[in-house]
Amino acid sequence: MQLWVGLGNPEPGMARQRHNIGFMALDTIASRHGFGPWRPRFKGLVAEGRIGTTRILALKPMTYMNASGQSVQAAAAFFKLTPDVMTVFHDELDLIPGKLRIKQGGGAAGHNGLRSIDQCLGTPDYRRVRLGIGHPGHKDRVLGYVLGDFPAADRSWLIPFLGAVADRAPQLADNRPEDFMTSVAEDMRKVG
């Protein structure tokens, strides 16, 4: 079993915020791959399914971003999962919109959701799928930017991006992160 975590905030009014792209990615993956319904568990919402032959537990922490680790820790402890089978999908300011990078371990880089997970697990050694949302240009504008909704114009790249992440998820489930990253980039080049 692998644990795939999407980071975001639970309030309905926050659903379209840039900070919630991790939730959006997991929702798209679960939908495209026929996962079971979302249900409350581990201080979050979980959906279970298979991608290829790999069993995936999808988790959206409902603890708010800054306490995401509580939910991840609860699920990991219950299933006795180690960080090497965990993947966290999150927003990334330092990547342009529609780009992604995968990183194994490392620091939180100012991301409060990752910081919470690191603290609760006691290690940063899980895989991160960094989903580019772009940067507002100045650090004083970051908070308002990440908590702002994606504007309608962003649908032209956001919908294809989430679709590419979901369509190429089997490569990620097969532990082929480089292939996954390359395939999503190729799909996005076709979008323009």
Summary of the structure (lengths in Angstrom):
residues: 192
radius of gyration: 15.2
end to end distance: 35.6
largest distance: 45.3
contacts: 625
relative contact order: 0.18
helix: 47%
strand: 23%
